[in-house]
Amino acid sequence: MELAPGAKGQPFTRMSYFDYNTVGRQYEYFSIDSRAPQMMNERGSFSKSHDQRGNEPLSLWGDIFVAPQWGNTANAAFRYRIVIGPINENGQSIRLYLTPVSAQPGDEFLAFEYLYTRPQ
């Protein structure tokens, strides 16, 4: 993964798989990357026909995970979901939303947006 122009951080490598599971009748997304040794697994219970429309984002929900550091907070727990955008001419966007899990839950916020592009 390359950083967007002006973004801070280090480039990283991600392996991910996205598929429709006909047995479970749900979309599944699995990823692991070089930044942290944890597997992320998300699922969504949409029918196969949802993908055929091709113009609506698809939300998949993940479990709770603990981030060793997030801003000024250490060992913060979050519930997360990803939103997979429609495929267009140049690629596809995937947004990661986090919701803090604490004594006083917070609102969901956009943590990352990944833009997958096709080589030209």
NORBEL-V314961 format. One record per residue. RES is the residue in three letters. SS is DSSP state (2 for helix, 1 for strand, 0 for the rest). PSI is psi in degrees with one decimal (none if undefined). Layout:
# NORBEL-V314961
res->(RES,RES)
ss->(SS,SS)
psi->(PSI,PSI)
This chain:
# NORBEL-V314961
res->(MET,GLU,LEU,ALA,PRO,GLY,ALA,LYS,GLY,GLN,PRO,PHE,THR,ARG,MET,SER,TYR,PHE,ASP,TYR,ASN,THR,VAL,GLY,ARG,GLN,TYR,GLU,TYR,PHE,SER,ILE,ASP,SER,ARG,ALA,PRO,GLN,MET,MET,ASN,GLU,ARG,GLY,SER,PHE,SER,LYS,SER,HIS,ASP,GLN,ARG,GLY,ASN,GLU,PRO,LEU,SER,LEU,TRP,GLY,ASP,ILE,PHE,VAL,ALA,PRO,GLN,TRP,GLY,ASN,THR,ALA,ASN,ALA,ALA,PHE,ARG,TYR,ARG,ILE,VAL,ILE,GLY,PRO,ILE,ASN,GLU,ASN,GLY,GLN,SER,ILE,ARG,LEU,TYR,LEU,THR,PRO,VAL,SER,ALA,GLN,PRO,GLY,ASP,GLU,PHE,LEU,ALA,PHE,GLU,TYR,LEU,TYR,THR,ARG,PRO,GLN)
ss->(0,0,0,0,0,0,0,0,0,0,0,0,0,1,1,1,1,1,1,1,1,0,0,0,0,1,1,1,1,1,1,1,1,0,0,1,1,1,1,1,1,1,1,1,0,0,0,0,2,2,2,2,2,0,0,0,0,1,1,1,1,1,1,1,1,1,1,1,1,1,0,0,1,1,1,1,1,1,1,1,1,1,1,1,0,0,0,0,0,0,1,1,1,1,1,1,1,1,1,1,0,0,0,0,0,0,0,0,1,1,1,1,1,1,1,1,1,0,0,0)
psi->(131.6,147.3,148.6,152.8,128.9,-6.4,150.9,152.7,-174.3,143.2,155.1,167.5,134.3,137.3,129.8,154.8,135.5,128.0,164.1,121.9,108.0,-25.8,-50.4,-7.6,51.7,155.6,146.7,140.9,130.5,137.1,154.1,141.0,173.2,-7.5,-35.1,140.7,51.9,141.5,136.0,131.3,120.5,151.8,151.2,139.8,57.8,154.7,159.5,-31.5,-21.1,-41.3,-28.0,-23.7,-38.5,-1.2,5.6,142.8,154.5,121.8,132.8,138.4,139.5,-180.0,-164.7,139.2,160.7,124.4,124.2,-33.3,129.4,105.7,-125.6,4.1,135.8,145.1,51.1,133.3,137.2,146.4,146.6,160.2,153.7,148.5,116.8,117.6,166.6,153.3,131.6,-170.2,-40.3,-12.5,-139.8,147.4,146.8,125.6,136.6,119.5,138.6,145.6,119.5,141.2,107.7,-176.0,-31.4,87.9,144.8,-178.9,153.5,142.6,154.7,117.5,-43.9,153.2,125.5,133.2,112.1,125.7,152.0,140.4,141.5,none)
